[in-house]
Amino acid sequence: MARGIAGLVGVWLWMGTAATAQDASTPPPYGEELQPHVVGTPGTTMVGAGGYLDRVYSSERVLPLNYTIQIDIGRFVTRHLVVRAGLSGSGSAGGDDAEDRPTGLGAPALHGAGGLFYYLTPQAMWSLYGGAQYWTQLTQRAASDKGAVVGMLGLEGAVSRRLGLFVEGGYGIGLTGPDESTNRILARAGLRLKF
Protein backbone atom coordinates (compact mmCIF):
# COMPACT_ATOMS: atom_id res chain seq x y z
CA MET A 1 0.00 0.00 0.00
CA ALA A 2 2.83 2.43 0.90
CA ARG A 3 4.51 1.59 -2.40
CA GLY A 4 1.30 2.38 -4.30
CA ILE A 5 0.92 5.73 -2.57
CA ALA A 6 4.58 6.58 -3.20
CA GLY A 7 4.12 5.60 -6.85
CA LEU A 8 1.02 7.81 -7.21
CA VAL A 9 2.83 10.75 -5.57
CA GLY A 10 5.80 10.21 -7.92
CA VAL A 11 3.55 10.13 -11.02
CA TRP A 12 1.69 13.24 -9.79
CA LEU A 13 4.99 15.13 -9.25
CA TRP A 14 6.28 14.03 -12.65
CA MET A 15 3.07 15.23 -14.37
CA GLY A 16 3.27 18.58 -12.56
CA THR A 17 6.91 19.03 -13.60
CA ALA A 18 6.13 18.10 -17.21
CA ALA A 19 3.18 20.52 -17.32
CA THR A 20 5.32 23.32 -15.86
CA ALA A 21 8.08 22.65 -18.39
CA GLN A 22 5.57 22.73 -21.24
CA ASP A 23 4.05 26.02 -19.99
CA ALA A 24 7.53 27.58 -19.71
CA SER A 25 8.36 26.68 -23.34
CA THR A 26 5.27 28.44 -24.77
CA PRO A 27 5.35 32.23 -24.37
CA PRO A 28 2.35 33.83 -22.71
CA PRO A 29 0.01 35.89 -24.91
CA TYR A 30 1.30 39.43 -25.33
CA GLY A 31 -1.50 41.55 -26.70
CA GLU A 32 -2.03 45.30 -26.56
CA GLU A 33 -3.69 45.13 -23.14
CA LEU A 34 -0.84 43.09 -21.62
CA GLN A 35 2.09 45.10 -22.98
CA PRO A 36 3.53 47.74 -20.67
CA HIS A 37 2.26 51.25 -21.24
CA VAL A 38 5.34 53.43 -20.84
CA VAL A 39 6.19 56.89 -22.10
CA GLY A 40 9.34 55.82 -23.92
CA THR A 41 12.51 53.76 -24.09
CA PRO A 42 15.80 54.33 -25.94
CA GLY A 43 15.17 54.28 -29.68
CA THR A 44 11.48 55.22 -29.40
CA THR A 45 10.35 57.77 -31.99
CA MET A 46 7.26 59.88 -31.25
CA VAL A 47 5.16 61.93 -33.67
CA GLY A 48 2.87 64.49 -32.04
CA ALA A 49 0.00 66.55 -33.43
CA GLY A 50 -2.69 68.97 -32.35
CA GLY A 51 -4.66 71.92 -33.60
CA TYR A 52 -7.99 73.59 -34.07
CA LEU A 53 -10.12 75.71 -36.46
CA ASP A 54 -11.89 78.94 -35.52
CA ARG A 55 -14.33 81.05 -37.51
CA VAL A 56 -16.34 84.11 -36.48
CA TYR A 57 -19.30 85.30 -38.56
CA SER A 58 -20.35 88.92 -38.85
CA SER A 59 -23.38 90.61 -40.45
CA GLU A 60 -21.15 93.50 -41.58
CA ARG A 61 -18.13 91.81 -43.17
CA VAL A 62 -16.55 88.52 -44.19
CA LEU A 63 -14.06 87.36 -41.56
CA PRO A 64 -11.26 84.84 -42.19
CA LEU A 65 -11.08 81.22 -41.13
CA ASN A 66 -8.36 80.97 -38.44
CA TYR A 67 -6.40 77.78 -37.86
CA THR A 68 -3.73 76.57 -35.47
CA ILE A 69 -1.65 73.45 -35.99
CA GLN A 70 1.32 71.76 -34.38
CA ILE A 71 3.39 68.78 -35.42
CA ASP A 72 6.54 67.49 -33.73
CA ILE A 73 8.89 64.53 -34.03
CA GLY A 74 10.99 63.37 -31.09
CA ARG A 75 13.37 60.49 -30.45
CA PHE A 76 14.71 59.03 -27.22
CA VAL A 77 18.48 59.08 -27.83
CA THR A 78 19.17 57.76 -24.31
CA ARG A 79 16.98 56.45 -21.51
CA HIS A 80 16.01 60.00 -20.44
CA LEU A 81 16.99 62.39 -23.27
CA VAL A 82 14.72 63.25 -26.21
CA VAL A 83 15.72 65.32 -29.23
CA ARG A 84 12.59 67.00 -30.64
CA ALA A 85 11.87 69.26 -33.62
CA GLY A 86 8.59 70.55 -34.91
CA LEU A 87 6.38 73.09 -36.57
CA SER A 88 3.51 75.01 -35.06
CA GLY A 89 1.63 78.06 -35.97
CA SER A 90 -1.54 79.81 -36.89
CA GLY A 91 -2.88 81.55 -39.89
CA SER A 92 -5.95 82.88 -41.62
CA ALA A 93 -7.59 82.11 -44.95
CA GLY A 94 -10.07 84.30 -46.79
CA GLY A 95 -11.92 87.32 -45.49
CA ASP A 96 -12.26 90.93 -46.62
CA ASP A 97 -8.83 92.11 -45.41
CA ALA A 98 -6.72 89.18 -46.63
CA GLU A 99 -4.07 91.55 -48.06
CA ASP A 100 -3.67 93.63 -44.87
CA ARG A 101 -2.61 90.96 -42.40
CA PRO A 102 0.10 91.94 -39.90
CA THR A 103 3.73 90.81 -40.01
CA GLY A 104 6.39 90.58 -37.32
CA LEU A 105 6.26 89.36 -33.73
CA GLY A 106 2.87 88.13 -32.58
CA ALA A 107 1.42 87.88 -36.10
CA PRO A 108 -0.28 84.66 -37.21
CA ALA A 109 2.61 82.67 -38.65
CA LEU A 110 4.33 79.31 -38.98
CA HIS A 111 7.03 78.67 -36.37
CA GLY A 112 9.83 76.11 -36.20
CA ALA A 113 11.42 74.77 -33.01
CA GLY A 114 14.06 72.26 -31.99
CA GLY A 115 15.53 71.27 -28.66
CA LEU A 116 16.56 68.73 -26.06
CA PHE A 117 14.27 67.40 -23.30
CA TYR A 118 14.90 65.35 -20.16
CA TYR A 119 12.19 62.89 -19.01
CA LEU A 120 12.28 62.07 -15.29
CA THR A 121 10.52 58.65 -15.40
CA PRO A 122 10.17 57.63 -19.07
CA GLN A 123 9.74 53.90 -18.31
CA ALA A 124 6.59 54.67 -16.29
CA MET A 125 3.03 55.43 -17.44
CA TRP A 126 3.48 59.15 -16.65
CA SER A 127 6.60 61.28 -16.81
CA LEU A 128 7.38 64.90 -16.09
CA TYR A 129 9.87 66.44 -18.50
CA GLY A 130 11.73 69.65 -19.01
CA GLY A 131 14.09 71.11 -21.54
CA ALA A 132 15.03 73.99 -23.75
CA GLN A 133 14.46 74.73 -27.40
CA TYR A 134 15.21 77.36 -30.00
CA TRP A 135 12.01 78.83 -31.44
CA THR A 136 11.90 80.90 -34.64
CA GLN A 137 9.20 82.45 -36.80
CA LEU A 138 9.32 81.10 -40.36
CA THR A 139 6.66 83.24 -42.08
CA GLN A 140 5.48 86.86 -41.58
CA ARG A 141 8.85 87.47 -39.91
CA ALA A 142 10.36 90.88 -39.20
CA ALA A 143 13.95 91.44 -40.32
CA SER A 144 15.14 92.14 -36.75
CA ASP A 145 13.64 88.91 -35.28
CA LYS A 146 16.31 86.38 -34.33
CA GLY A 147 14.02 83.87 -32.61
CA ALA A 148 13.80 82.96 -28.94
CA VAL A 149 15.22 80.48 -26.44
CA VAL A 150 12.34 78.80 -24.61
CA GLY A 151 12.42 76.73 -21.40
CA MET A 152 9.72 74.05 -21.38
CA LEU A 153 8.01 71.93 -18.70
CA GLY A 154 5.54 69.18 -19.49
CA LEU A 155 3.75 66.00 -18.49
CA GLU A 156 3.32 63.03 -20.82
CA GLY A 157 1.30 59.89 -20.19
CA ALA A 158 0.97 56.57 -22.00
CA VAL A 159 -2.70 56.09 -22.87
CA SER A 160 -1.86 52.80 -24.62
CA ARG A 161 1.23 51.03 -25.90
CA ARG A 162 1.38 53.34 -28.94
CA LEU A 163 -0.49 56.49 -27.93
CA GLY A 164 0.56 59.20 -25.48
CA LEU A 165 -1.11 62.34 -24.18
CA PHE A 166 0.93 65.46 -23.37
CA VAL A 167 0.45 68.88 -21.78
CA GLU A 168 3.30 71.38 -21.80
CA GLY A 169 4.09 75.03 -21.27
CA GLY A 170 7.07 77.28 -21.66
CA TYR A 171 8.57 80.71 -21.17
CA GLY A 172 11.15 82.18 -23.50
CA ILE A 173 13.36 85.19 -24.02
CA GLY A 174 13.56 86.75 -27.46
CA LEU A 175 16.92 87.26 -29.17
CA THR A 176 15.75 90.38 -31.01
CA GLY A 177 18.52 92.64 -29.71
CA PRO A 178 19.03 95.66 -27.47
CA ASP A 179 16.36 97.78 -29.20
CA GLU A 180 13.42 95.62 -28.11
CA SER A 181 12.99 93.15 -25.26
CA THR A 182 10.55 90.32 -26.04
CA ASN A 183 9.25 87.30 -24.15
CA ARG A 184 7.29 84.28 -25.36
CA ILE A 185 4.77 82.21 -23.38
CA LEU A 186 3.60 78.84 -24.75
CA ALA A 187 0.91 76.40 -23.65
CA ARG A 188 -0.28 73.38 -25.62
CA ALA A 189 -1.69 69.88 -25.37
CA GLY A 190 -2.00 67.02 -27.82
CA LEU A 191 -1.33 63.39 -28.66
CA ARG A 192 1.89 61.62 -29.57
CA LEU A 193 2.09 58.35 -31.51
CA LYS A 194 5.04 56.09 -30.67
CA PHE A 195 6.98 53.98 -33.18
C-alpha atoms as an extended CHARMM CRD file, in Angstrom:
* protein
*
       195  EXT
         1         1  MET       CA              0.0000000000        0.0000000000        0.0000000000  PROA      1               0.0000000000
         2         2  ALA       CA              2.8270000000        2.4280000000        0.9040000000  PROA      2               0.0000000000
         3         3  ARG       CA              4.5110000000        1.5930000000       -2.4010000000  PROA      3               0.0000000000
         4         4  GLY       CA              1.3050000000        2.3760000000       -4.3000000000  PROA      4               0.0000000000
         5         5  ILE       CA              0.9150000000        5.7310000000       -2.5740000000  PROA      5               0.0000000000
         6         6  ALA       CA              4.5770000000        6.5770000000       -3.1990000000  PROA      6               0.0000000000
         7         7  GLY       CA              4.1220000000        5.6040000000       -6.8520000000  PROA      7               0.0000000000
         8         8  LEU       CA              1.0240000000        7.8120000000       -7.2140000000  PROA      8               0.0000000000
         9         9  VAL       CA              2.8280000000       10.7500000000       -5.5690000000  PROA      9               0.0000000000
        10        10  GLY       CA              5.7970000000       10.2050000000       -7.9210000000  PROA      10              0.0000000000
        11        11  VAL       CA              3.5520000000       10.1330000000      -11.0150000000  PROA      11              0.0000000000
        12        12  TRP       CA              1.6910000000       13.2380000000       -9.7890000000  PROA      12              0.0000000000
        13        13  LEU       CA              4.9850000000       15.1340000000       -9.2480000000  PROA      13              0.0000000000
        14        14  TRP       CA              6.2780000000       14.0260000000      -12.6450000000  PROA      14              0.0000000000
        15        15  MET       CA              3.0750000000       15.2270000000      -14.3660000000  PROA      15              0.0000000000
        16        16  GLY       CA              3.2680000000       18.5790000000      -12.5570000000  PROA      16              0.0000000000
        17        17  THR       CA              6.9110000000       19.0260000000      -13.5990000000  PROA      17              0.0000000000
        18        18  ALA       CA              6.1350000000       18.0960000000      -17.2140000000  PROA      18              0.0000000000
        19        19  ALA       CA              3.1820000000       20.5200000000      -17.3170000000  PROA      19              0.0000000000
        20        20  THR       CA              5.3160000000       23.3160000000      -15.8630000000  PROA      20              0.0000000000
        21        21  ALA       CA              8.0810000000       22.6530000000      -18.3870000000  PROA      21              0.0000000000
        22        22  GLN       CA              5.5650000000       22.7290000000      -21.2380000000  PROA      22              0.0000000000
        23        23  ASP       CA              4.0510000000       26.0230000000      -19.9870000000  PROA      23              0.0000000000
        24        24  ALA       CA              7.5340000000       27.5800000000      -19.7100000000  PROA      24              0.0000000000
        25        25  SER       CA              8.3580000000       26.6790000000      -23.3380000000  PROA      25              0.0000000000
        26        26  THR       CA              5.2730000000       28.4440000000      -24.7710000000  PROA      26              0.0000000000
        27        27  PRO       CA              5.3470000000       32.2280000000      -24.3690000000  PROA      27              0.0000000000
        28        28  PRO       CA              2.3480000000       33.8350000000      -22.7120000000  PROA      28              0.0000000000
        29        29  PRO       CA              0.0140000000       35.8860000000      -24.9100000000  PROA      29              0.0000000000
        30        30  TYR       CA              1.2970000000       39.4310000000      -25.3320000000  PROA      30              0.0000000000
        31        31  GLY       CA             -1.4980000000       41.5460000000      -26.6990000000  PROA      31              0.0000000000
        32        32  GLU       CA             -2.0320000000       45.3050000000      -26.5610000000  PROA      32              0.0000000000
        33        33  GLU       CA             -3.6940000000       45.1250000000      -23.1400000000  PROA      33              0.0000000000
        34        34  LEU       CA             -0.8420000000       43.0910000000      -21.6200000000  PROA      34              0.0000000000
        35        35  GLN       CA              2.0910000000       45.1020000000      -22.9800000000  PROA      35              0.0000000000
        36        36  PRO       CA              3.5320000000       47.7350000000      -20.6650000000  PROA      36              0.0000000000
        37        37  HSD       CA              2.2580000000       51.2470000000      -21.2370000000  PROA      37              0.0000000000
        38        38  VAL       CA              5.3370000000       53.4270000000      -20.8360000000  PROA      38              0.0000000000
        39        39  VAL       CA              6.1870000000       56.8870000000      -22.1010000000  PROA      39              0.0000000000
        40        40  GLY       CA              9.3360000000       55.8190000000      -23.9200000000  PROA      40              0.0000000000
        41        41  THR       CA             12.5150000000       53.7590000000      -24.0870000000  PROA      41              0.0000000000
        42        42  PRO       CA             15.8040000000       54.3340000000      -25.9400000000  PROA      42              0.0000000000
        43        43  GLY       CA             15.1690000000       54.2830000000      -29.6850000000  PROA      43              0.0000000000
        44        44  THR       CA             11.4850000000       55.2170000000      -29.4030000000  PROA      44              0.0000000000
        45        45  THR       CA             10.3460000000       57.7680000000      -31.9950000000  PROA      45              0.0000000000
        46        46  MET       CA              7.2570000000       59.8850000000      -31.2500000000  PROA      46              0.0000000000
        47        47  VAL       CA              5.1640000000       61.9310000000      -33.6700000000  PROA      47              0.0000000000
        48        48  GLY       CA              2.8710000000       64.4900000000      -32.0400000000  PROA      48              0.0000000000
        49        49  ALA       CA              0.0020000000       66.5520000000      -33.4330000000  PROA      49              0.0000000000
        50        50  GLY       CA             -2.6930000000       68.9650000000      -32.3450000000  PROA      50              0.0000000000
        51        51  GLY       CA             -4.6630000000       71.9170000000      -33.6030000000  PROA      51              0.0000000000
        52        52  TYR       CA             -7.9910000000       73.5920000000      -34.0680000000  PROA      52              0.0000000000
        53        53  LEU       CA            -10.1180000000       75.7140000000      -36.4560000000  PROA      53              0.0000000000
        54        54  ASP       CA            -11.8930000000       78.9380000000      -35.5180000000  PROA      54              0.0000000000
        55        55  ARG       CA            -14.3270000000       81.0490000000      -37.5150000000  PROA      55              0.0000000000
        56        56  VAL       CA            -16.3450000000       84.1110000000      -36.4810000000  PROA      56              0.0000000000
        57        57  TYR       CA            -19.2980000000       85.2970000000      -38.5570000000  PROA      57              0.0000000000
        58        58  SER       CA            -20.3520000000       88.9220000000      -38.8530000000  PROA      58              0.0000000000
        59        59  SER       CA            -23.3770000000       90.6140000000      -40.4540000000  PROA      59              0.0000000000
        60        60  GLU       CA            -21.1480000000       93.4990000000      -41.5830000000  PROA      60              0.0000000000
        61        61  ARG       CA            -18.1290000000       91.8100000000      -43.1740000000  PROA      61              0.0000000000
        62        62  VAL       CA            -16.5460000000       88.5160000000      -44.1910000000  PROA      62              0.0000000000
        63        63  LEU       CA            -14.0620000000       87.3640000000      -41.5590000000  PROA      63              0.0000000000
        64        64  PRO       CA            -11.2590000000       84.8420000000      -42.1880000000  PROA      64              0.0000000000
        65        65  LEU       CA            -11.0800000000       81.2240000000      -41.1320000000  PROA      65              0.0000000000
        66        66  ASN       CA             -8.3620000000       80.9690000000      -38.4440000000  PROA      66              0.0000000000
        67        67  TYR       CA             -6.4000000000       77.7830000000      -37.8640000000  PROA      67              0.0000000000
        68        68  THR       CA             -3.7310000000       76.5730000000      -35.4710000000  PROA      68              0.0000000000
        69        69  ILE       CA             -1.6470000000       73.4470000000      -35.9940000000  PROA      69              0.0000000000
        70        70  GLN       CA              1.3240000000       71.7640000000      -34.3800000000  PROA      70              0.0000000000
        71        71  ILE       CA              3.3940000000       68.7820000000      -35.4200000000  PROA      71              0.0000000000
        72        72  ASP       CA              6.5370000000       67.4890000000      -33.7270000000  PROA      72              0.0000000000
        73        73  ILE       CA              8.8880000000       64.5320000000      -34.0350000000  PROA      73              0.0000000000
        74        74  GLY       CA             10.9880000000       63.3730000000      -31.0880000000  PROA      74              0.0000000000
        75        75  ARG       CA             13.3660000000       60.4910000000      -30.4540000000  PROA      75              0.0000000000
        76        76  PHE       CA             14.7120000000       59.0350000000      -27.2230000000  PROA      76              0.0000000000
        77        77  VAL       CA             18.4760000000       59.0750000000      -27.8330000000  PROA      77              0.0000000000
        78        78  THR       CA             19.1730000000       57.7570000000      -24.3140000000  PROA      78              0.0000000000
        79        79  ARG       CA             16.9810000000       56.4530000000      -21.5130000000  PROA      79              0.0000000000
        80        80  HSD       CA             16.0120000000       59.9960000000      -20.4450000000  PROA      80              0.0000000000
        81        81  LEU       CA             16.9860000000       62.3910000000      -23.2660000000  PROA      81              0.0000000000
        82        82  VAL       CA             14.7200000000       63.2500000000      -26.2090000000  PROA      82              0.0000000000
        83        83  VAL       CA             15.7160000000       65.3200000000      -29.2260000000  PROA      83              0.0000000000
        84        84  ARG       CA             12.5900000000       66.9970000000      -30.6410000000  PROA      84              0.0000000000
        85        85  ALA       CA             11.8700000000       69.2560000000      -33.6230000000  PROA      85              0.0000000000
        86        86  GLY       CA              8.5870000000       70.5510000000      -34.9130000000  PROA      86              0.0000000000
        87        87  LEU       CA              6.3790000000       73.0950000000      -36.5740000000  PROA      87              0.0000000000
        88        88  SER       CA              3.5140000000       75.0100000000      -35.0550000000  PROA      88              0.0000000000
        89        89  GLY       CA              1.6330000000       78.0580000000      -35.9670000000  PROA      89              0.0000000000
        90        90  SER       CA             -1.5400000000       79.8100000000      -36.8880000000  PROA      90              0.0000000000
        91        91  GLY       CA             -2.8840000000       81.5460000000      -39.8930000000  PROA      91              0.0000000000
        92        92  SER       CA             -5.9500000000       82.8780000000      -41.6250000000  PROA      92              0.0000000000
        93        93  ALA       CA             -7.5910000000       82.1120000000      -44.9480000000  PROA      93              0.0000000000
        94        94  GLY       CA            -10.0720000000       84.2960000000      -46.7910000000  PROA      94              0.0000000000
        95        95  GLY       CA            -11.9190000000       87.3230000000      -45.4880000000  PROA      95              0.0000000000
        96        96  ASP       CA            -12.2560000000       90.9350000000      -46.6180000000  PROA      96              0.0000000000
        97        97  ASP       CA             -8.8290000000       92.1100000000      -45.4120000000  PROA      97              0.0000000000
        98        98  ALA       CA             -6.7200000000       89.1810000000      -46.6310000000  PROA      98              0.0000000000
        99        99  GLU       CA             -4.0650000000       91.5510000000      -48.0630000000  PROA      99              0.0000000000
       100       100  ASP       CA             -3.6720000000       93.6340000000      -44.8680000000  PROA      100             0.0000000000
       101       101  ARG       CA             -2.6140000000       90.9570000000      -42.3990000000  PROA      101             0.0000000000
       102       102  PRO       CA              0.1030000000       91.9400000000      -39.8990000000  PROA      102             0.0000000000
       103       103  THR       CA              3.7260000000       90.8150000000      -40.0110000000  PROA      103             0.0000000000
       104       104  GLY       CA              6.3900000000       90.5790000000      -37.3230000000  PROA      104             0.0000000000
       105       105  LEU       CA              6.2610000000       89.3580000000      -33.7310000000  PROA      105             0.0000000000
       106       106  GLY       CA              2.8660000000       88.1260000000      -32.5770000000  PROA      106             0.0000000000
       107       107  ALA       CA              1.4190000000       87.8790000000      -36.0960000000  PROA      107             0.0000000000
       108       108  PRO       CA             -0.2820000000       84.6560000000      -37.2050000000  PROA      108             0.0000000000
       109       109  ALA       CA              2.6080000000       82.6680000000      -38.6530000000  PROA      109             0.0000000000
       110       110  LEU       CA              4.3310000000       79.3090000000      -38.9810000000  PROA      110             0.0000000000
       111       111  HSD       CA              7.0300000000       78.6650000000      -36.3660000000  PROA      111             0.0000000000
       112       112  GLY       CA              9.8330000000       76.1080000000      -36.1980000000  PROA      112             0.0000000000
       113       113  ALA       CA             11.4190000000       74.7740000000      -33.0050000000  PROA      113             0.0000000000
       114       114  GLY       CA             14.0650000000       72.2600000000      -31.9950000000  PROA      114             0.0000000000
       115       115  GLY       CA             15.5270000000       71.2720000000      -28.6600000000  PROA      115             0.0000000000
       116       116  LEU       CA             16.5570000000       68.7310000000      -26.0650000000  PROA      116             0.0000000000
       117       117  PHE       CA             14.2730000000       67.4010000000      -23.3010000000  PROA      117             0.0000000000
       118       118  TYR       CA             14.9040000000       65.3500000000      -20.1580000000  PROA      118             0.0000000000
       119       119  TYR       CA             12.1900000000       62.8930000000      -19.0150000000  PROA      119             0.0000000000
       120       120  LEU       CA             12.2830000000       62.0710000000      -15.2900000000  PROA      120             0.0000000000
       121       121  THR       CA             10.5210000000       58.6490000000      -15.4040000000  PROA      121             0.0000000000
       122       122  PRO       CA             10.1710000000       57.6260000000      -19.0700000000  PROA      122             0.0000000000
       123       123  GLN       CA              9.7430000000       53.9040000000      -18.3140000000  PROA      123             0.0000000000
       124       124  ALA       CA              6.5850000000       54.6670000000      -16.2870000000  PROA      124             0.0000000000
       125       125  MET       CA              3.0320000000       55.4260000000      -17.4370000000  PROA      125             0.0000000000
       126       126  TRP       CA              3.4840000000       59.1500000000      -16.6480000000  PROA      126             0.0000000000
       127       127  SER       CA              6.5980000000       61.2750000000      -16.8100000000  PROA      127             0.0000000000
       128       128  LEU       CA              7.3820000000       64.8970000000      -16.0870000000  PROA      128             0.0000000000
       129       129  TYR       CA              9.8740000000       66.4430000000      -18.4960000000  PROA      129             0.0000000000
       130       130  GLY       CA             11.7290000000       69.6530000000      -19.0060000000  PROA      130             0.0000000000
       131       131  GLY       CA             14.0870000000       71.1070000000      -21.5380000000  PROA      131             0.0000000000
       132       132  ALA       CA             15.0330000000       73.9910000000      -23.7520000000  PROA      132             0.0000000000
       133       133  GLN       CA             14.4630000000       74.7260000000      -27.4020000000  PROA      133             0.0000000000
       134       134  TYR       CA             15.2080000000       77.3600000000      -29.9970000000  PROA      134             0.0000000000
       135       135  TRP       CA             12.0090000000       78.8350000000      -31.4410000000  PROA      135             0.0000000000
       136       136  THR       CA             11.8980000000       80.8960000000      -34.6430000000  PROA      136             0.0000000000
       137       137  GLN       CA              9.2010000000       82.4490000000      -36.7960000000  PROA      137             0.0000000000
       138       138  LEU       CA              9.3160000000       81.0970000000      -40.3570000000  PROA      138             0.0000000000
       139       139  THR       CA              6.6580000000       83.2440000000      -42.0780000000  PROA      139             0.0000000000
       140       140  GLN       CA              5.4800000000       86.8580000000      -41.5810000000  PROA      140             0.0000000000
       141       141  ARG       CA              8.8490000000       87.4740000000      -39.9100000000  PROA      141             0.0000000000
       142       142  ALA       CA             10.3570000000       90.8760000000      -39.1990000000  PROA      142             0.0000000000
       143       143  ALA       CA             13.9510000000       91.4440000000      -40.3210000000  PROA      143             0.0000000000
       144       144  SER       CA             15.1370000000       92.1350000000      -36.7530000000  PROA      144             0.0000000000
       145       145  ASP       CA             13.6380000000       88.9070000000      -35.2790000000  PROA      145             0.0000000000
       146       146  LYS       CA             16.3140000000       86.3790000000      -34.3280000000  PROA      146             0.0000000000
       147       147  GLY       CA             14.0180000000       83.8720000000      -32.6140000000  PROA      147             0.0000000000
       148       148  ALA       CA             13.7990000000       82.9550000000      -28.9450000000  PROA      148             0.0000000000
       149       149  VAL       CA             15.2210000000       80.4810000000      -26.4350000000  PROA      149             0.0000000000
       150       150  VAL       CA             12.3380000000       78.7980000000      -24.6070000000  PROA      150             0.0000000000
       151       151  GLY       CA             12.4220000000       76.7340000000      -21.4030000000  PROA      151             0.0000000000
       152       152  MET       CA              9.7160000000       74.0470000000      -21.3770000000  PROA      152             0.0000000000
       153       153  LEU       CA              8.0060000000       71.9310000000      -18.6970000000  PROA      153             0.0000000000
       154       154  GLY       CA              5.5360000000       69.1790000000      -19.4880000000  PROA      154             0.0000000000
       155       155  LEU       CA              3.7510000000       66.0040000000      -18.4890000000  PROA      155             0.0000000000
       156       156  GLU       CA              3.3180000000       63.0290000000      -20.8180000000  PROA      156             0.0000000000
       157       157  GLY       CA              1.2970000000       59.8920000000      -20.1890000000  PROA      157             0.0000000000
       158       158  ALA       CA              0.9740000000       56.5740000000      -21.9960000000  PROA      158             0.0000000000
       159       159  VAL       CA             -2.6980000000       56.0860000000      -22.8730000000  PROA      159             0.0000000000
       160       160  SER       CA             -1.8590000000       52.8010000000      -24.6240000000  PROA      160             0.0000000000
       161       161  ARG       CA              1.2280000000       51.0260000000      -25.8960000000  PROA      161             0.0000000000
       162       162  ARG       CA              1.3810000000       53.3380000000      -28.9430000000  PROA      162             0.0000000000
       163       163  LEU       CA             -0.4940000000       56.4910000000      -27.9290000000  PROA      163             0.0000000000
       164       164  GLY       CA              0.5630000000       59.2040000000      -25.4770000000  PROA      164             0.0000000000
       165       165  LEU       CA             -1.1140000000       62.3430000000      -24.1830000000  PROA      165             0.0000000000
       166       166  PHE       CA              0.9340000000       65.4600000000      -23.3650000000  PROA      166             0.0000000000
       167       167  VAL       CA              0.4540000000       68.8800000000      -21.7760000000  PROA      167             0.0000000000
       168       168  GLU       CA              3.3010000000       71.3790000000      -21.8040000000  PROA      168             0.0000000000
       169       169  GLY       CA              4.0910000000       75.0290000000      -21.2740000000  PROA      169             0.0000000000
       170       170  GLY       CA              7.0710000000       77.2750000000      -21.6570000000  PROA      170             0.0000000000
       171       171  TYR       CA              8.5670000000       80.7060000000      -21.1720000000  PROA      171             0.0000000000
       172       172  GLY       CA             11.1540000000       82.1840000000      -23.4990000000  PROA      172             0.0000000000
       173       173  ILE       CA             13.3610000000       85.1880000000      -24.0210000000  PROA      173             0.0000000000
       174       174  GLY       CA             13.5630000000       86.7480000000      -27.4650000000  PROA      174             0.0000000000
       175       175  LEU       CA             16.9180000000       87.2570000000      -29.1720000000  PROA      175             0.0000000000
       176       176  THR       CA             15.7520000000       90.3820000000      -31.0130000000  PROA      176             0.0000000000
       177       177  GLY       CA             18.5170000000       92.6350000000      -29.7110000000  PROA      177             0.0000000000
       178       178  PRO       CA             19.0300000000       95.6640000000      -27.4700000000  PROA      178             0.0000000000
       179       179  ASP       CA             16.3590000000       97.7820000000      -29.2000000000  PROA      179             0.0000000000
       180       180  GLU       CA             13.4240000000       95.6170000000      -28.1120000000  PROA      180             0.0000000000
       181       181  SER       CA             12.9850000000       93.1490000000      -25.2550000000  PROA      181             0.0000000000
       182       182  THR       CA             10.5540000000       90.3220000000      -26.0430000000  PROA      182             0.0000000000
       183       183  ASN       CA              9.2540000000       87.2990000000      -24.1490000000  PROA      183             0.0000000000
       184       184  ARG       CA              7.2900000000       84.2770000000      -25.3570000000  PROA      184             0.0000000000
       185       185  ILE       CA              4.7670000000       82.2080000000      -23.3760000000  PROA      185             0.0000000000
       186       186  LEU       CA              3.6040000000       78.8410000000      -24.7480000000  PROA      186             0.0000000000
       187       187  ALA       CA              0.9150000000       76.4020000000      -23.6520000000  PROA      187             0.0000000000
       188       188  ARG       CA             -0.2800000000       73.3800000000      -25.6240000000  PROA      188             0.0000000000
       189       189  ALA       CA             -1.6900000000       69.8810000000      -25.3740000000  PROA      189             0.0000000000
       190       190  GLY       CA             -2.0030000000       67.0240000000      -27.8170000000  PROA      190             0.0000000000
       191       191  LEU       CA             -1.3330000000       63.3910000000      -28.6550000000  PROA      191             0.0000000000
       192       192  ARG       CA              1.8880000000       61.6150000000      -29.5740000000  PROA      192             0.0000000000
       193       193  LEU       CA              2.0880000000       58.3490000000      -31.5120000000  PROA      193             0.0000000000
       194       194  LYS       CA              5.0430000000       56.0930000000      -30.6650000000  PROA      194             0.0000000000
       195       195  PHE       CA              6.9830000000       53.9840000000      -33.1850000000  PROA      195             0.0000000000
